[in-house]
Amino acid sequence: MPAGRRYVVDTNLYIDALRTERDRLALGAFLTAYAPFVHLSAVVVQELRAGVRGRAAARLEAAIVAPFERRDRLVTPSYATWKETGRVLSELVAPAMWAAVTRSFVNDVLLAMSCREAGVVLVTRNVVDCARIATVRPFDFVAPWPVLGKP
């Protein structure tokens, strides 16, 4: 693995891990292999937290959020990143098309720009949207799961 390479796991991969044993094992293997290099995005936390209540929210907090908070391995968008997200969206979405833009896509752009700002690689299965975003403002992303020793 290249020295200093850090990663953020996209929301969709955490959700997949909650749904199937195969994806849970894949995420677990990645987190075990890359533990010192993995960070948690505030955008991912917001998306995950929005989908749960009660005991599920407490499990999410204990299993995913709290360990990253304790280690201060968080990626949070700055004002400059929010501003850049707006610029990227303005280039990707025609004004007449704004009604069709999903919150998910806006979050994808914000996540991409915050990963760019932090210098981390986004691990995602959403490579089509990421490639589209990268045409406007390049950032590093990979499909799941990076292989040890390879970028």
C-alpha positions in Angstrom: 0.0 0.0 0.0 1.4 3.4 -0.8 2.6 5.3 2.2 0.1 7.7 3.7 -2.8 6.5 1.6 -6.0 7.0 3.6 -9.6 5.8 2.8 -13.2 6.7 3.4 -15.9 4.1 2.9 -19.0 5.3 1.2 -22.4 5.0 2.7 -23.6 2.4 0.2 -21.0 -0.1 1.4 -22.0 0.2 5.0 -25.6 -0.3 4.0 -24.7 -3.3 1.9 -22.8 -4.7 5.0 -26.0 -4.4 7.0 -28.0 -6.3 4.4 -25.9 -9.3 3.5 -23.4 -11.5 5.2 -21.1 -11.5 2.2 -20.9 -7.7 2.2 -20.5 -7.6 6.0 -17.5 -10.0 5.7 -16.0 -7.9 2.8 -16.3 -4.7 4.8 -14.9 -6.3 7.9 -11.9 -7.7 6.0 -11.2 -4.3 4.5 -11.5 -2.5 7.9 -9.2 -5.1 9.5 -6.6 -4.9 6.8 -6.7 -1.1 6.5 -7.7 -0.1 10.0 -5.0 2.6 10.6 -5.8 4.2 7.2 -9.6 4.3 7.3 -11.5 7.5 8.2 -15.2 8.2 8.6 -16.9 11.1 6.7 -19.4 13.3 8.3 -21.4 13.1 5.1 -21.6 9.3 5.5 -22.6 9.6 9.2 -25.4 12.0 8.2 -26.7 9.6 5.6 -26.5 6.5 7.8 -28.0 8.3 10.8 -30.9 9.6 8.8 -32.0 6.0 8.1 -32.2 4.7 11.6 -34.0 5.3 14.9 -34.0 3.9 18.5 -31.9 0.8 19.0 -30.6 0.7 15.5 -29.3 4.3 16.0 -27.6 3.2 19.2 -26.0 0.2 17.4 -24.9 2.4 14.5 -23.3 4.9 17.0 -21.5 2.1 19.0 -20.4 0.0 16.1 -19.4 2.5 13.4 -19.4 6.1 14.6 -17.9 6.0 18.1 -14.7 4.1 17.2 -13.8 6.7 14.5 -14.7 9.6 16.9 -12.5 8.1 19.7 -9.5 7.9 17.3 -10.3 11.4 15.7 -10.4 9.8 12.3 -13.1 12.0 10.8 -13.4 13.8 7.6 -15.7 16.9 7.8 -16.4 19.3 4.9 -15.1 22.8 5.5 -16.8 26.0 4.2 -14.5 25.9 1.2 -15.7 22.4 0.4 -19.3 23.3 0.6 -18.6 26.2 -1.7 -16.7 23.9 -4.1 -19.6 21.5 -4.0 -21.9 24.2 -5.2 -19.5 25.1 -8.0 -19.3 21.4 -9.1 -23.0 21.0 -9.0 -23.5 24.1 -11.1 -21.3 22.6 -13.8 -22.9 19.2 -13.7 -26.6 20.2 -13.5 -28.3 22.6 -15.8 -30.5 25.1 -14.0 -33.7 23.7 -15.6 -32.8 20.2 -14.3 -32.5 21.1 -10.6 -35.9 19.6 -9.8 -34.6 16.2 -10.8 -31.4 16.3 -8.8 -31.6 13.9 -5.8 -30.3 14.7 -2.3 -28.2 11.6 -2.8 -26.3 13.1 -5.7 -25.8 16.3 -3.8 -24.4 14.3 -0.9 -22.2 12.4 -3.4 -20.7 15.6 -4.6 -20.2 16.9 -1.1 -18.5 13.6 -0.1 -16.3 13.6 -3.1 -15.2 17.2 -2.5 -14.6 16.6 1.2 -12.5 13.5 0.3 -10.5 15.6 -2.2 -9.9 18.3 0.4 -8.8 15.7 3.0 -6.6 13.9 0.5 -8.4 10.6 1.1 -9.5 7.9 -1.3 -13.3 7.2 -1.5 -14.1 3.5 -1.6 -17.5 3.2 -3.3 -19.6 1.1 -5.6 -21.0 4.3 -7.0 -18.2 4.6 -9.6 -20.4 6.0 -12.4 -21.4 9.1 -10.4 -17.9 9.5 -9.0 -16.4 9.4 -12.6 -18.9 12.1 -13.6 -18.0 14.3 -10.6 -14.3 13.8 -11.3 -14.7 15.2 -14.8 -15.4 18.6 -13.2 -13.1 18.3 -10.1 -10.8 15.3 -10.0 -10.6 13.3 -6.8 -9.4 9.8 -5.9 -11.9 6.9 -5.7 -11.8 3.2 -6.1 -14.3 0.4 -6.4 -14.6 -2.0 -3.5 -12.3 -3.4 -2.3 -8.7 -2.2 -2.8 -6.2 -5.0 -2.8 -3.4 -4.8 -0.3 -0.2 -3.5 -2.0 -2.1 -1.9 -4.9 -3.5 1.6 -5.1 
